[in-house]
Amino acid sequence: MRRSRPRFPPWRQNRPQYQQSYRPQYQQAQSSDAFDFLNLPESFPAMKQLIEDPVLTPIIMERNQQLAPSSADNFALINFVICVRQKLDALVLSPNSFAACQVGEVRDVGSHKHNTIILPPMGSHLTSDLVVVLKTLPTREAIDQLGNRLKQDLQNEISPEQAALLSMQSTDDGLSLDNGTMAVHLLLTTLPTNWHSLDPTIHLDRAMCKRNFNAIKHAKWVDEVCIHPSIKVLVRLLKDLRQRFRGLEPLNPWLINLLAHHCVTNNNSTEQLPPSYAFKRALQLLSSGLFLPGFNGLYDPFSDTNMHSSRSYTTMTLEEQDRLCYTSQTLLRALAIHPKYVLGIEHGPDIFAGPCQLNGVLFTPNEPIVFDTESNGYPINDGQQQTMLVDIIMSHTDNTDTDVATGEYRFQVIEKKFETIDGKQNRDSLIKWGMRGKLRANMYIFDQPFQEYNARKFILEFFKDPNVLSTLKMFSKSGEWICLGQVVHDVRIEQLSTNILSLEFFDRLFDNKIVRETGGYIRKCIEEYKDEFIISDELRKVLIMDEFDTYDMFSENDRKEFIFHLFKHFCLGGQVCQYEDEIQPYLDVTKSVYKELVSVQKDAETQKIQVVSPVFKIEALNENGKKFYPSRSAFEQDFVYMTIDPIKRHVIVLSNFYEGPSFFE
């Protein structure tokens, strides 16, 4: 008989309801996020004060010290890695000295490189990983010959006793060299241009080559992003849990790094979480079904597009996904009863074997829902497992919350002070230009992945969200800030470019004598009027007067850059504006505001900085199709821009109100 899924909230002991019925990927509706306390600060006010847990913190610190290898072992492993690396580097520099294959490059990867290595289980050795990229095709014979060559070269430089302990073994992903106390794993791959030529009958598996090659990208990302100590501590703890509890085995090292980075850095504040909160958050997310079908998983910086999450259930069976979830739920409950047992400080009963006494409390583990090899007494394959999962999910479809089923976005305001707008940094300049108090920035957090191709739907749902309508403000006729209030029926959007990362973009103003080289003074001109602006210098001619030749100094594509829009708005100012004689104040304010509004990321391969936040210029329309936000006029200085961070899931709305003389006519 099919077992139904118990209906309990995700923070209780049983698994949450699936959010939607299972469909093949090409038919699958928009998936949803796992439950996360930190993304709902208004519903859970205690989450706003992220302080250290006084009970859990010392236990975590003690366990972290226990997991780290001794200095002597670490030094011995480093020496062994250096010896192997030197032999491989010699083959790179002298390709003709070895005929079986050509070694292109060697890269350090893995936990030893990232300083997250932990003591191995009894009977195992400390290991370090090296990725070896071959220029030639990786045949099994060539790999074995490479291993024998490395073994022979190493034996020639060590004592006979040590040489007798040295061994070489072929593995599914390459080679393993062991000296009796330490091991170095060589992950073999070849150049991407050779992948299409791989024959699985004679070469290393193509999928294995891709995985080993991706390990280089993953290592670069971890080195650049996972640098906070809390992340390293959490990675060690999760690896230790995976070693001790079979249910967490589906978590591979890459998913552990992604999960640790997400738990520490991705929250509703700009600060990283302490290890105690991050550890509990990791178990909470896994318990809420982070890696179950119908949920978004984790953001993977090396997925096909920047907007896609890592679909971990494409590499896990349904039984493994279910096992990962119920194991995490069991550990999360045990953590509240006996944290030293969960973290491995103290021994205790096997909590997964059945009901037991845990720290004086009767404890019962969670049970699986999906079984690997048996269903009603008959063996099943993967396809039948999916059919079984459909039955489980469909039994709850009728009770699924409406807004989750339709995939609507939900937003929560984040109280954030923008230093460049609300703080002291640009205060004097904004007052001088008549924009202080009228230029506002609001930040919100949203609950589902942002899809850039569906930006219109995202923005429209943003303006219909009750939390937005009650917090987003506009300028009233009486000269006061009031909540938006009325329903937005439609929006006009224009996506801007964010390709510019340097103020060299504005050097053409100096090259074309709009600004003098000495002192940066702006050249003056005879006063003219354009759209209620007084044009008294050549800079404003360039910005808004298209009848002059200097207007073409910036092309149409240049004028679609978000940084150009900001620069133009600051140069034009408010209704009561004292213009600058020098250009530098405009450039400084533009640069500081631009940096605070957009998010950037370094490309792991090219090492170039790129903006990951799409930016939109927005106008909100009422039921009559007329613009009412930011104002009813089409004045240049009445504007609203929205920047979206798809990684942190933050939305920033930048708005300005210009009190023009004909605004209320």
C-alpha positions as CSV (number, residue, x, y, z in Angstrom):
1,M,0.0,0.0,0.0
2,R,1.3,3.5,-0.9
3,R,2.3,5.5,2.2
4,S,1.1,9.0,2.4
5,R,3.4,11.8,3.4
6,P,2.6,13.3,6.9
7,R,1.5,16.9,6.8
8,F,3.6,18.9,9.3
9,P,5.3,22.2,8.9
10,P,8.9,22.0,7.7
11,W,10.4,23.0,11.0
12,R,8.7,20.0,12.7
13,Q,10.2,16.5,12.6
14,N,8.6,15.3,9.3
15,R,9.4,16.4,5.8
16,P,7.4,19.2,4.2
17,Q,4.8,18.8,1.5
18,Y,6.1,18.9,-2.0
19,Q,5.2,22.2,-3.6
20,Q,4.2,20.9,-7.0
21,S,3.6,17.7,-8.9
22,Y,6.5,16.1,-10.7
23,R,6.9,16.7,-14.4
24,P,9.7,16.1,-16.8
25,Q,12.1,19.1,-16.9
26,Y,10.7,20.4,-20.2
27,Q,7.2,20.6,-18.6
28,Q,8.2,21.5,-15.1
29,A,6.5,24.6,-13.7
30,Q,8.5,27.2,-11.7
31,S,9.9,25.6,-8.6
32,S,10.0,27.1,-5.2
33,D,12.4,27.7,-2.3
34,A,12.9,25.6,0.8
35,F,11.7,27.1,4.0
36,D,14.3,29.4,5.5
37,F,13.9,31.4,8.7
38,L,16.4,34.1,7.7
39,N,14.4,35.0,4.6
40,L,11.4,35.8,6.7
41,P,12.7,38.4,9.2
42,E,9.2,40.0,9.7
43,S,7.6,36.7,10.6
44,F,10.5,35.6,12.8
45,P,11.9,38.8,14.5
46,A,14.5,36.8,16.5
47,M,16.3,36.2,13.2
48,K,17.2,39.9,13.0
49,Q,19.7,39.4,15.9
50,L,22.3,37.0,14.6
51,I,24.3,36.4,17.8
52,E,26.5,33.5,18.7
53,D,24.8,30.5,20.3
54,P,26.4,30.3,23.8
55,V,25.8,26.5,24.0
56,L,26.7,25.4,20.5
57,T,29.6,27.7,19.8
58,P,32.2,26.2,22.2
59,I,31.2,22.7,21.1
60,I,31.7,23.7,17.4
61,M,35.1,25.2,18.2
62,E,36.2,22.2,20.1
63,R,35.1,19.8,17.3
64,N,36.8,22.0,14.7
65,Q,40.1,21.6,16.5
66,Q,39.6,17.9,16.8
67,L,38.9,17.5,13.1
68,A,42.1,19.3,11.9
69,P,45.1,17.1,11.2
70,S,48.2,17.5,13.4
71,S,51.0,19.9,12.2
72,A,53.3,16.9,11.6
73,D,50.7,15.0,9.5
74,N,49.9,18.1,7.5
75,F,53.6,18.8,6.9
76,A,54.2,15.2,5.8
77,L,51.3,15.4,3.3
78,I,52.6,18.7,1.9
79,N,56.0,17.2,1.3
80,F,54.5,14.2,-0.4
81,V,52.4,16.4,-2.6
82,I,55.4,18.5,-3.5
83,C,57.4,15.4,-4.6
84,V,54.6,14.2,-6.8
85,R,54.0,17.7,-8.2
86,Q,57.7,18.0,-9.1
87,K,57.7,14.8,-11.1
88,L,54.6,15.9,-13.0
89,D,56.0,19.4,-13.6
90,A,59.1,17.7,-15.1
91,L,56.9,15.9,-17.6
92,V,55.2,19.2,-18.5
93,L,58.6,20.8,-19.1
94,S,60.0,17.8,-21.0
95,P,57.2,16.3,-23.0
96,N,59.6,14.2,-25.1
97,S,60.8,12.3,-22.1
98,F,57.6,10.3,-21.8
99,A,56.0,8.9,-24.9
100,A,52.8,7.4,-23.5
101,C,51.0,10.8,-23.1
102,Q,51.7,14.5,-22.8
103,V,51.0,16.3,-19.6
104,G,49.6,19.8,-20.2
105,E,49.2,21.2,-16.7
106,V,48.8,20.3,-13.1
107,R,46.4,22.0,-10.6
108,D,45.9,21.6,-6.9
109,V,42.3,21.1,-5.9
110,G,40.3,19.7,-3.0
111,S,40.1,20.2,0.7
112,H,43.8,20.1,1.4
113,K,44.3,23.1,-0.9
114,H,41.4,25.0,0.7
115,N,42.5,24.2,4.3
116,T,39.2,22.3,5.0
117,I,40.8,18.9,5.2
118,I,39.6,16.7,8.2
119,L,41.0,13.5,9.8
120,P,39.9,10.5,7.7
121,P,38.1,7.5,9.2
122,M,40.1,4.7,10.9
123,G,42.1,2.7,8.3
124,S,42.2,5.6,5.8
125,H,44.9,8.0,5.0
126,L,45.1,11.8,4.6
127,T,44.8,12.6,0.9
128,S,45.4,15.5,-1.4
129,D,44.0,15.9,-4.9
130,L,45.8,17.1,-8.1
131,V,44.1,17.5,-11.5
132,V,46.3,16.4,-14.3
133,V,45.3,17.8,-17.7
134,L,46.6,15.7,-20.6
135,K,47.1,17.2,-24.1
136,T,46.6,13.7,-25.5
137,L,43.6,11.3,-25.2
138,P,43.6,9.6,-21.8
139,T,43.7,5.9,-22.6
140,R,43.8,3.4,-19.8
141,E,47.2,2.1,-20.9
142,A,48.6,5.6,-21.0
143,I,47.3,6.3,-17.5
144,D,48.8,3.1,-16.1
145,Q,52.1,3.9,-17.7
146,L,52.0,7.4,-16.2
147,G,51.4,6.0,-12.8
148,N,54.3,3.5,-13.2
149,R,56.6,6.3,-14.3
150,L,55.7,8.5,-11.3
151,K,56.1,5.5,-8.9
152,Q,59.5,4.7,-10.4
153,D,60.7,8.3,-10.3
154,L,59.6,8.6,-6.6
155,Q,61.3,5.4,-5.6
156,N,64.6,6.5,-7.1
157,E,64.7,9.4,-4.6
158,I,63.7,7.7,-1.3
159,S,65.1,5.0,0.9
160,P,64.5,1.2,0.1
161,E,62.2,1.0,3.2
162,Q,60.1,3.9,2.0
163,A,60.1,2.6,-1.6
164,A,58.7,-0.7,-0.4
165,L,55.7,1.1,1.0
166,L,55.0,3.2,-2.0
167,S,52.1,1.9,-4.1
168,M,50.2,3.0,-7.2
169,Q,46.6,2.1,-8.0
170,S,44.3,2.9,-10.9
171,T,41.0,4.4,-10.0
172,D,37.8,5.4,-11.9
173,D,38.9,9.0,-12.1
174,G,42.7,8.5,-12.6
175,L,45.4,7.3,-10.2
176,S,46.2,7.1,-6.5
177,L,49.7,7.2,-5.1
178,D,50.1,6.0,-1.5
179,N,53.3,6.0,0.6
180,G,51.8,4.0,3.5
181,T,50.7,7.0,5.6
182,M,49.6,9.6,3.0
183,A,48.0,9.5,-0.4
184,V,47.8,11.7,-3.5
185,H,44.9,11.3,-5.9
186,L,45.5,12.3,-9.5
187,L,42.3,13.3,-11.3
188,L,43.0,12.7,-15.0
189,T,41.3,14.7,-17.7
190,T,42.1,16.1,-21.1
191,L,41.6,19.3,-23.0
192,P,37.9,20.2,-23.8
193,T,38.7,20.1,-27.5
194,N,39.4,16.3,-27.1
195,W,36.2,15.4,-25.3
196,H,34.2,14.6,-28.5
197,S,36.9,12.1,-29.5
198,L,36.7,10.0,-26.3
199,D,35.7,6.4,-26.7
200,P,34.4,4.9,-23.5
201,T,35.8,1.5,-24.4
202,I,39.5,2.6,-24.4
203,H,39.5,6.1,-22.8
204,L,38.6,7.5,-19.5
205,D,34.9,8.2,-19.3
206,R,33.9,11.5,-20.9
207,A,31.7,12.5,-17.9
208,M,34.6,11.8,-15.6
209,C,36.9,14.0,-17.7
210,K,34.4,16.8,-17.5
211,R,34.0,16.4,-13.7
212,N,37.7,16.4,-13.2
213,F,38.1,19.4,-15.4
214,N,35.4,21.3,-13.6
215,A,37.2,20.6,-10.3
216,I,39.7,23.3,-11.5
217,K,36.9,25.8,-11.9
218,H,35.4,24.9,-8.5
219,A,38.8,25.3,-6.8
220,K,39.2,28.8,-8.2
221,W,35.7,29.7,-7.1
222,V,36.3,28.4,-3.6
223,D,39.7,30.2,-3.3
224,E,38.1,33.5,-4.3
225,V,34.7,33.3,-2.6
226,C,34.8,30.9,0.4
227,I,37.4,32.9,2.3
228,H,35.5,33.7,5.5
229,P,36.5,31.5,8.5
230,S,32.9,30.6,9.2
231,I,32.6,29.0,5.8
232,K,35.8,26.8,6.4
233,V,34.5,25.7,9.8
234,L,31.1,24.8,8.4
235,V,32.7,22.8,5.5
236,R,34.7,20.8,8.0
237,L,31.6,20.1,10.1
238,L,29.5,19.0,7.2
239,K,32.3,16.7,5.9
240,D,32.5,15.2,9.3
241,L,28.8,14.6,9.5
242,R,28.9,13.0,6.0
243,Q,31.7,10.6,7.2
244,R,29.7,9.6,10.3
245,F,26.1,9.4,9.0
246,R,25.3,7.4,5.9
247,G,22.3,9.4,5.0
248,L,24.4,12.5,4.2
249,E,26.6,10.6,1.7
250,P,24.8,12.1,-1.4
251,L,26.4,15.5,-0.4
252,N,29.5,15.6,-2.6
253,P,32.3,18.1,-1.8
254,W,31.1,20.7,-4.3
255,L,27.6,20.7,-2.9
256,I,29.1,21.0,0.6
257,N,31.0,24.1,-0.5
258,L,27.9,25.7,-2.1
259,L,25.8,24.9,1.0
260,A,28.4,26.4,3.4
261,H,28.8,29.5,1.3
262,H,25.0,30.0,1.1
263,C,24.4,29.4,4.8
264,V,27.1,31.9,5.9
265,T,26.8,34.7,3.3
266,N,23.3,34.6,1.9
267,N,21.1,36.3,4.4
268,N,19.1,39.5,5.0
269,S,22.0,41.4,6.3
270,T,25.4,42.4,5.0
271,E,27.2,40.4,7.7
272,Q,28.3,36.7,7.6
273,L,26.6,34.4,10.0
274,P,28.6,32.9,12.9
275,P,29.4,29.2,12.7
276,S,26.7,28.2,15.2
277,Y,23.9,29.8,13.3
278,A,25.3,28.7,9.9
279,F,25.5,25.1,11.1
280,K,21.9,25.0,12.3
281,R,20.8,26.8,9.1
282,A,22.5,24.1,7.0
283,L,20.5,21.3,8.7
284,Q,17.3,23.4,8.6
285,L,17.6,23.9,4.8
286,L,18.3,20.2,4.2
287,S,15.5,19.3,6.5
288,S,13.1,21.6,4.6
289,G,13.8,19.8,1.3
290,L,16.4,21.9,-0.3
291,F,17.5,19.0,-2.6
292,L,14.0,17.5,-3.2
293,P,12.2,17.7,-6.5
294,G,10.2,20.8,-6.8
295,F,12.7,22.9,-4.9
296,N,15.3,25.3,-6.3
297,G,18.4,23.8,-4.8
298,L,21.4,26.1,-4.6
299,Y,22.8,28.7,-6.9
300,D,25.6,27.2,-9.0
301,P,28.0,29.7,-10.4
302,F,29.0,27.2,-13.1
303,S,25.6,26.2,-14.4
304,D,24.6,26.8,-18.0
305,T,23.3,30.3,-17.2
306,N,23.8,32.7,-14.2
307,M,20.1,32.4,-13.4
308,H,19.8,28.6,-12.9
309,S,20.2,26.8,-9.6
310,S,22.1,23.6,-9.2
311,R,19.7,20.7,-9.8
312,S,21.2,18.3,-7.5
313,Y,18.5,15.7,-8.0
314,T,19.8,15.1,-11.5
315,T,22.8,13.4,-9.8
316,M,20.9,11.9,-6.9
317,T,18.4,9.1,-7.0
318,L,15.0,9.8,-5.5
319,E,16.0,7.5,-2.6
320,E,19.2,9.5,-2.0
321,Q,17.3,12.8,-2.0
322,D,14.7,11.4,0.5
323,R,17.5,9.9,2.7
324,L,19.3,13.2,2.7
325,C,16.2,15.0,3.9
326,Y,15.0,12.6,6.6
327,T,18.6,12.2,7.9
328,S,18.9,15.9,8.3
329,Q,15.6,16.2,10.1
330,T,16.7,13.5,12.5
331,L,20.0,15.2,13.2
332,L,18.3,18.6,13.6
333,R,16.1,17.2,16.3
334,A,19.0,15.4,17.9
335,L,21.0,18.6,17.9
336,A,18.4,20.2,20.2
337,I,18.7,17.3,22.6
338,H,22.3,16.3,22.6
339,P,24.5,18.6,20.5
340,K,27.8,17.0,21.6
341,Y,26.6,13.7,20.1
342,V,25.6,15.2,16.8
343,L,28.9,17.0,16.5
344,G,30.9,13.9,17.5
345,I,32.3,15.2,20.8
346,E,30.6,12.4,22.8
347,H,29.5,8.9,21.9
348,G,25.9,7.7,22.1
349,P,23.4,5.2,20.7
350,D,22.8,4.8,17.0
351,I,19.8,7.1,16.6
352,F,19.0,5.7,13.1
353,A,18.7,2.1,14.3
354,G,15.3,2.7,16.0
355,P,13.9,4.2,19.2
356,C,16.5,4.9,21.8
357,Q,17.4,7.0,24.9
358,L,19.3,10.1,23.8
359,N,20.5,12.2,26.7
360,G,17.7,10.9,28.9
361,V,15.0,11.6,26.2
362,L,13.2,8.9,24.2
363,F,14.2,9.5,20.6
364,T,12.7,8.1,17.5
365,P,14.3,8.7,14.0
366,N,12.4,9.8,11.0
367,E,11.6,7.1,8.4
368,P,12.1,7.1,4.7
369,I,9.3,7.7,2.2
370,V,10.9,6.5,-1.0
371,F,12.6,3.1,-1.0
372,D,15.5,2.1,-3.2
373,T,14.8,-1.5,-4.2
374,E,11.4,-2.3,-2.9
375,S,7.8,-1.1,-3.4
376,N,5.0,-3.3,-2.1
377,G,7.3,-6.3,-2.2
378,Y,8.3,-5.8,-5.8
379,P,11.6,-4.5,-7.1
380,I,11.3,-1.1,-8.9
381,N,13.5,0.9,-11.3
382,D,14.2,4.6,-11.4
383,G,11.2,5.2,-13.7
384,Q,8.9,3.4,-11.2
385,Q,10.4,5.4,-8.4
386,Q,9.4,8.6,-10.2
387,T,5.8,7.3,-10.7
388,M,5.8,6.4,-7.0
389,L,6.9,10.0,-6.2
390,V,4.1,11.4,-8.3
391,D,1.5,9.5,-6.3
392,I,3.0,10.9,-3.1
393,I,3.0,14.4,-4.3
394,M,-0.4,14.3,-6.0
395,S,-2.0,13.3,-2.7
396,H,-1.1,16.8,-1.4
397,T,-1.7,18.8,-4.6
398,D,-5.2,19.9,-3.6
399,N,-4.0,21.4,-0.3
400,T,-1.0,23.2,-1.8
401,D,-1.0,26.9,-1.0
402,T,-2.3,28.9,-4.0
403,D,0.4,31.4,-4.3
404,V,3.1,28.7,-4.2
405,A,1.3,26.7,-6.9
406,T,1.1,29.7,-9.2
407,G,4.8,30.5,-8.6
408,E,4.2,34.1,-7.5
409,Y,7.1,36.0,-6.0
410,R,6.9,37.3,-2.4
411,F,8.9,40.2,-1.1
412,Q,10.0,41.4,2.3
413,V,11.5,44.8,3.0
414,I,15.0,45.0,4.4
415,E,15.9,48.0,6.6
416,K,19.1,49.1,5.0
417,K,20.8,52.5,5.1
418,F,22.5,53.4,1.8
419,E,25.6,55.3,2.8
420,T,26.0,57.0,-0.5
421,I,22.4,58.2,-0.5
422,D,21.2,58.5,3.1
423,G,24.5,58.8,4.8
424,K,27.2,61.4,5.2
425,Q,29.4,60.4,2.2
426,N,27.5,62.5,-0.4
427,R,25.3,64.5,1.8
428,D,26.7,67.9,1.0
429,S,26.7,67.3,-2.8
430,L,23.1,66.1,-2.8
431,I,22.0,69.1,-0.8
432,K,23.8,71.4,-3.1
433,W,22.1,69.8,-6.1
434,G,18.7,69.8,-4.6
435,M,18.3,66.0,-4.4
436,R,18.8,65.3,-0.8
437,G,15.6,63.8,0.7
438,K,14.1,63.3,-2.7
439,L,16.4,60.6,-3.9
440,R,15.5,57.4,-2.1
441,A,16.6,53.8,-2.2
442,N,14.7,50.8,-0.8
443,M,15.9,47.2,-0.5
444,Y,13.7,44.0,-0.6
445,I,14.4,40.3,-0.5
446,F,12.5,37.8,-2.7
447,D,11.8,34.1,-2.3
448,Q,12.3,32.5,-5.8
449,P,15.0,32.5,-8.4
450,F,14.9,35.5,-10.8
451,Q,14.6,34.7,-14.5
452,E,15.8,37.6,-16.6
453,Y,13.7,36.6,-19.5
454,N,10.6,36.9,-17.3
455,A,11.5,40.3,-15.8
456,R,8.2,41.9,-16.7
457,K,6.3,39.3,-14.6
458,F,8.8,39.8,-11.7
459,I,8.4,43.6,-11.7
460,L,4.6,43.5,-12.0
461,E,4.4,41.0,-9.1
462,F,6.7,43.3,-7.1
463,F,4.3,46.2,-7.4
464,K,1.4,44.0,-6.5
465,D,2.9,42.6,-3.3
466,P,1.3,43.9,-0.1
467,N,4.6,44.4,1.6
468,V,5.8,46.6,-1.3
469,L,2.6,48.7,-1.4
470,S,2.9,49.3,2.3
471,T,6.6,50.3,2.4
472,L,7.5,51.8,-1.1
473,K,6.9,55.5,-1.0
474,M,6.3,58.4,-3.5
475,F,6.0,62.1,-3.2
476,S,2.5,63.5,-2.7
477,K,1.0,66.8,-3.9
478,S,1.4,68.2,-0.4
479,G,5.1,67.6,-0.6
480,E,5.2,64.6,1.8
481,W,6.4,61.0,1.3
482,I,3.4,58.6,1.3
483,C,3.1,54.9,0.7
484,L,2.4,53.8,-2.9
485,G,-1.0,52.4,-1.8
486,Q,-2.9,51.9,-5.1
487,V,-2.7,48.8,-7.2
488,V,-0.3,48.8,-10.2
489,H,-2.1,47.4,-13.3
490,D,0.8,47.5,-15.7
491,V,4.4,48.6,-16.0
492,R,6.7,49.9,-18.7
493,I,10.2,48.7,-18.4
494,E,13.5,49.4,-20.2
495,Q,16.5,47.3,-19.4
496,L,19.7,49.2,-19.1
497,S,23.3,48.0,-19.7
498,T,25.8,47.5,-17.0
499,N,29.0,46.9,-19.0
500,I,31.0,49.9,-17.7
501,L,33.3,49.2,-14.7
502,S,35.6,52.2,-15.0
503,L,35.2,56.0,-15.0
504,E,37.4,56.0,-18.2
505,F,34.0,55.9,-19.9
506,F,33.8,59.7,-19.3
507,D,37.3,60.5,-20.5
508,R,35.9,61.6,-23.8
509,L,34.6,64.7,-22.1
510,F,38.3,65.7,-21.6
511,D,39.3,64.6,-25.0
512,N,36.7,66.7,-26.7
513,K,37.4,69.8,-24.6
514,I,34.0,69.7,-22.8
515,V,36.1,69.6,-19.6
516,R,39.5,71.3,-19.3
517,E,42.4,69.0,-18.6
518,T,43.8,71.3,-15.9
519,G,41.6,71.4,-12.8
520,G,38.7,69.5,-14.5
521,Y,36.7,72.8,-15.0
522,I,33.6,72.5,-17.1
523,R,33.5,74.9,-20.1
524,K,30.7,77.5,-19.9
525,C,28.4,78.7,-22.7
526,I,25.6,81.2,-23.3
527,E,22.6,80.3,-21.2
528,E,19.8,78.4,-23.0
529,Y,16.6,76.6,-21.9
530,K,15.8,73.0,-22.5
531,D,12.8,71.2,-20.9
532,E,12.9,73.7,-17.9
533,F,16.6,73.2,-17.4
534,I,19.0,76.1,-17.6
535,I,21.9,75.1,-19.9
536,S,24.9,77.2,-18.9
537,D,27.8,74.9,-19.7
538,E,28.9,72.5,-22.5
539,L,28.4,69.4,-20.2
540,R,24.6,69.8,-20.1
541,K,24.6,70.4,-23.8
542,V,26.2,67.0,-24.3
543,L,23.7,65.3,-21.9
544,I,20.3,66.6,-23.2
545,M,20.6,68.9,-26.2
546,D,20.5,66.6,-29.2
547,E,20.6,69.5,-31.7
548,F,24.3,70.1,-31.0
549,D,27.1,68.0,-32.6
550,T,28.6,67.3,-29.2
551,Y,25.5,65.2,-28.3
552,D,26.8,62.4,-30.5
553,M,29.9,62.1,-28.3
554,F,27.9,59.4,-26.5
555,S,26.2,56.9,-28.8
556,E,22.8,55.4,-28.3
557,N,24.3,52.3,-26.7
558,D,26.4,54.5,-24.4
559,R,23.3,56.4,-23.2
560,K,21.7,53.1,-22.3
561,E,24.3,52.4,-19.7
562,F,23.1,52.7,-16.1
563,I,26.2,54.6,-15.0
564,F,25.4,57.2,-17.8
565,H,21.9,57.6,-16.4
566,L,23.1,58.2,-12.9
567,F,25.7,60.7,-14.1
568,K,23.2,62.6,-16.1
569,H,20.7,62.8,-13.2
570,F,23.3,64.1,-10.8
571,C,24.5,66.7,-13.4
572,L,20.9,68.0,-14.0
573,G,20.1,68.0,-10.2
574,G,16.8,69.0,-8.6
575,Q,14.5,72.0,-8.9
576,V,16.8,74.2,-6.7
577,C,20.3,73.2,-7.9
578,Q,23.6,74.8,-7.6
579,Y,25.7,73.5,-10.5
580,E,29.3,72.5,-10.1
581,D,32.2,74.3,-11.8
582,E,34.3,71.1,-11.8
583,I,33.4,67.7,-13.0
584,Q,35.0,65.6,-10.2
585,P,32.1,65.9,-7.7
586,Y,29.7,64.5,-10.3
587,L,32.1,61.6,-11.1
588,D,32.7,60.8,-7.4
589,V,29.0,60.6,-6.5
590,T,28.2,58.6,-9.6
591,K,30.9,56.1,-8.9
592,S,30.0,55.6,-5.2
593,V,26.2,55.2,-5.9
594,Y,26.8,52.9,-8.8
595,K,29.0,50.6,-6.7
596,E,26.5,50.4,-3.9
597,L,23.5,49.6,-6.2
598,V,25.0,46.9,-8.4
599,S,26.6,43.6,-7.5
600,V,29.7,42.3,-9.2
601,Q,31.4,38.9,-9.5
602,K,34.8,37.8,-10.7
603,D,34.7,35.3,-13.6
604,A,36.6,32.2,-12.4
605,E,38.2,31.6,-15.8
606,T,38.9,35.1,-17.2
607,Q,39.5,36.7,-13.8
608,K,37.5,39.7,-15.0
609,I,35.0,41.6,-12.9
610,Q,31.5,41.6,-14.3
611,V,28.2,43.1,-13.1
612,V,25.6,40.4,-12.3
613,S,22.7,42.7,-11.4
614,P,20.3,43.5,-14.3
615,V,19.0,47.1,-14.1
616,F,15.5,48.3,-15.3
617,K,14.0,51.7,-15.7
618,I,10.4,51.5,-14.6
619,E,7.1,53.4,-14.9
620,A,4.0,52.1,-13.1
621,L,0.6,52.5,-14.7
622,N,-2.9,52.8,-13.2
623,E,-6.1,51.2,-14.5
624,N,-6.4,53.8,-17.2
625,G,-3.0,53.0,-18.6
626,K,-1.5,56.3,-17.3
627,K,1.7,56.7,-15.4
628,F,1.4,57.6,-11.8
629,Y,4.7,56.4,-10.3
630,P,7.2,58.0,-9.8
631,S,5.0,60.8,-11.1
632,R,2.3,61.7,-13.6
633,S,4.7,63.7,-15.7
634,A,7.3,62.6,-18.2
635,F,10.0,64.9,-16.6
636,E,13.6,63.7,-17.0
637,Q,14.4,63.9,-13.2
638,D,11.3,61.8,-12.1
639,F,12.7,58.3,-12.3
640,V,12.6,54.8,-10.8
641,Y,15.4,52.2,-11.4
642,M,15.3,48.7,-10.1
643,T,18.5,46.6,-9.7
644,I,18.1,42.9,-9.0
645,D,20.8,40.7,-7.4
646,P,19.9,37.2,-8.6
647,I,22.5,35.6,-6.2
648,K,21.5,37.2,-2.9
649,R,17.9,37.7,-4.2
650,H,17.9,41.4,-3.3
651,V,15.9,44.1,-5.1
652,I,16.9,47.8,-4.8
653,V,14.5,50.5,-6.0
654,L,16.1,53.9,-6.6
655,S,13.6,56.7,-7.1
656,N,13.7,60.5,-7.4
657,F,11.0,63.2,-7.4
658,Y,11.6,66.5,-9.2
659,E,9.3,69.2,-8.1
660,G,9.0,71.0,-11.5
661,P,6.9,74.1,-11.9
662,S,4.5,72.4,-14.3
663,F,4.4,69.1,-12.5
664,F,0.8,69.4,-11.1
665,E,-0.7,71.3,-14.1
